[in-house]
Amino acid sequence: MEHTQEEDTSQLADVDHQIAKTPGVAVVGIGASAGGLDAISQFFAALPADTGLAFVFVQHLDPTRDSQLSEILRKISPIPVTEVCDEAVVEANHFYVIPSNKELTVKEGVLRLRPRGEAPTPWFPINAFMASLAEAYGSRAIAVVLSGTGADGAEGLKAVKAACGITFAQSEGTARFSGMPLSAIGTGAVDFVLSPQEIAAELARIGRDPAALRESADFPVAGKDDVLRKILALLRSASQVDFVNYKQSTVRRRIGRRMVVHKLEDPAAYLEYMERHPGEVMELFRDILIHVTSFFREPESFEALMEHVQVYAEKLRPDEIFRVWVAGCATGEEVYSLAICLDEVLRGGGRRAQIQLFGTDISELALQKARRAIYPDAIAADVPPVRLSRYFVKLDEGYQVVKSIREACVFARHDLTIDPPFSRLDLISCRNVLIYMGAPLQQRVFSLFHYGLKRGGTLMLGSAEAVPATSDYFIPLNREHKIFRKNAAPSLVPAIRVPSTLPSHEAEPVTAGLDLQSLVQKTIHNKFAVDGALVRRDMQIVMFLGHMGQYLDPAPGTANLNLVRMVREELAFKIQGLVLSAIEKNAPIREEGLILSRGEESRRVDVEVIPLPTNVPGELYLLVLFEGAGTTAATTGDGSVPVSQEVAENSGQLQQRLHELERDLQQARAHLRSIAEEHEASVEELRASNEEVRSSNEELQSTNEELGTTKEELQSVNEELTTLNEELKTKNAELGSTNDDLKNLFSAANLPVVM
């Protein structure tokens, strides 16, 4: 279905379009497991009756028994407690409890139930509810994780944080079981770590403060542009990332949330707080970068992408590596998801295609998690069981991606706004990153992607993103799943850093534009009839000068503008060395007397490499100039190093010696070729042995995973039994109290009683 550029622009207008604005009350989602009844009792003891908030309590319950939880909580709660029924409308100052054997979500202010059914074990009902809470309520969602074992609630709390909601976790010292709170804290997305009583007091404060739950446009930061610029300057100084050209609504919402955490109402006071507490600058930086990601997000998109990849990969040579760049990879789930899909498509059926994936992000903390490749048990809800058993190893702390997939993935810090792109790529995935950027940055990023992809390469965007209809960089392959193919239009990475709107005394020097032609002419103004090429740091040709036909001999295969592959074989090695030396020394490098042979004749060539100065960070251009120095004497028939004609005629012995040396050289080359073939055979044998070892390892891994699954099932059942035991203990305590009352009544009354 066709759509206009205006539709694309409206999609990208603000990240807030992802979050439905459900009107009405703010909702507190509370998750707990083993030990949760004790924690929620302490919570209620400190909670006032009129907070203006709605509360929804999700706990791991035994699916085979009706829960008595709501009945127990009614006796200790200062507000009405209701067991959720389907289509219940959320109201302020009400407490809702999940029934047993149900999954709970919220949408448009209505609580929705569905049967647990054949849900996987372990089950993650807290994550499911909090994710729906984040989507429905955005900045008016509040997440609380209390006592429990395992990691349920961590990913859901992270989703609430990404939607600019407020997050809490119970402190380790006050939790009977600290597994769930510690997992939540480990995400880096928790605003407050408090005891249950302190959480209740803080929620009461937030409920009484109208500013705490306002939408982004109402935050006082919006009218304080000078303060905002100074805050962004502090951010840039500490993180080396300039957020000026990111979506300002998102940045302001994050700043507003940090003000709520520190109980500050005035942006100037928050700026002063940042100046006095340098650690807060990085906390804000991490908050801005929190994005929700998961394995195989939108599975239909992966299936559609792999269909195109399979067709594209059929054109690759057997020795080519399929190269992928995942820009804005966060903690790596997207990278490993693509690696797994590519392994199935390109390596399945006995094929041995090589794959290489580059995951980049501006958050070093996120990249550290990606490199470890260890993820919580909750990924079992996103990863199909077959893939989970084949591509993951069960550890005590979660699941780790298998070594063969980890080795294919490289993670590095990279800023799309200033750093040069990767090149010779077959696929780029950049999902839900562009929505955080302004239009100038988006345009630059699209040009980077176009430059980095091979001819016919594929670009995959997020569900809320699209290439502008006026762009000639990409053509759509699948509009529904946002898959595009590189257009054949010429690409040139813009050497322009998007101008900053920070005050002039804080701004770095930038170039309003870079006229390459003028820069080249200025450099070679004193040279006559120059032949050469202008290249980038990665040897890609940007511009030809003069007549280059006598120096070029493109290598067979896919067309490539890499200078080393374009020049004649005699010059390639020397030119590569000269360019590397010029980059290292940042000074012109010259080599004279290189021999260029053509038929029976040869000529000497002088080569000079000149780095071009620019003010653009990360950009480097080099002039590679060729100067003919005259023709030498005729060469031998096979193009070997020429001997002077006079010497050749007058000295038969020298000529004979030359032929002997050439024969020895040919024999040495043949011997080297033989050694190389033997080496390849040895490598093949080692590969076969390695595959046998890997097969044995997979069998052991399968056994280990079965044991891990059994352990998880026992843990899940144990949590449900613990919850049931807590309910029975409470009931038993009530019966004991009632029995004591009756005994006291009978002992105090002297009258006969008939029942």
Sequence and secondary structure as in RCSB ss.txt:
>XXXX:A:sequence
MEHTQEEDTSQLADVDHQIAKTPGVAVVGIGASAGGLDAISQFFAALPADTGLAFVFVQHLDPTRDSQLSEILRK
ISPIPVTEVCDEAVVEANHFYVIPSNKELTVKEGVLRLRPRGEAPTPWFPINAFMASLAEAYGSRAIAVVLSGTG
ADGAEGLKAVKAACGITFAQSEGTARFSGMPLSAIGTGAVDFVLSPQEIAAELARIGRDPAALRESADFPVAGKD
DVLRKILALLRSASQVDFVNYKQSTVRRRIGRRMVVHKLEDPAAYLEYMERHPGEVMELFRDILIHVTSFFREPE
SFEALMEHVQVYAEKLRPDEIFRVWVAGCATGEEVYSLAICLDEVLRGGGRRAQIQLFGTDISELALQKARRAIY
PDAIAADVPPVRLSRYFVKLDEGYQVVKSIREACVFARHDLTIDPPFSRLDLISCRNVLIYMGAPLQQRVFSLFH
YGLKRGGTLMLGSAEAVPATSDYFIPLNREHKIFRKNAAPSLVPAIRVPSTLPSHEAEPVTAGLDLQSLVQKTIH
NKFAVDGALVRRDMQIVMFLGHMGQYLDPAPGTANLNLVRMVREELAFKIQGLVLSAIEKNAPIREEGLILSRGE
ESRRVDVEVIPLPTNVPGELYLLVLFEGAGTTAATTGDGSVPVSQEVAENSGQLQQRLHELERDLQQARAHLRSI
AEEHEASVEELRASNEEVRSSNEELQSTNEELGTTKEELQSVNEELTTLNEELKTKNAELGSTNDDLKNLFSAAN
LPVVM
>XXXX:A:secstr
    HHHHHHHHS GGGGS    S EEEEEEE TTHHHHHHHHHHT  S  SEEEEEEE   TTS   HHHHHHT
T SS EEE  TTEE  TT EEE  TTEEEEEETTEEEEEE  S  SS  HHHHHHHHHHHHHGGGEEEEE S SS
STTHHHHHHHHHTT EEEEE GGG SS HHHHHHHHTT  SEEE HHHHHHHHHHHHH GGGG  GGGSGGGG H
HHHHHHHHHHHHHHS   TTB HHHHHHHHHHHHHHTT   HHHHHHHHHH HHHHHHHHHHHH     TTSSHH
HHHHHHHHHHHHHTTS TT EEEEEEES TTSHHHHHHHHHHHHHHS TT   EEEEEEEES HHHHHHHHHTEE
 GGGGGTS HHHHHHHEEEETTEEEE HHHHTTEEEEE  TTTS    SEEEEEE SSGGGB HHHHHHHHHHHH
HHEEEEEEEEE TT    TT SSEEEEETTTTEEEE SS            S TTT     S   HHHHHHHHTT
T SS EEEEEETT BEEEEES  GGGB   SSS   BHHHHB HHHHHHHHHHHHHHHHHTS EEEEEEEEEETT
EEEEEEEEEEEE  SSTT  EEEEEEEEEEE     TT      HHHHHH HHHHHHHHHHHHHHHHHHHHHHHH
HHHHHHHHHHHHHHHHHHHHHHHHHHHHHHHHHHHHHHHHHHHHHHHHHHHHHHHHHHHHHHHHHHHHHHHHH  
S    
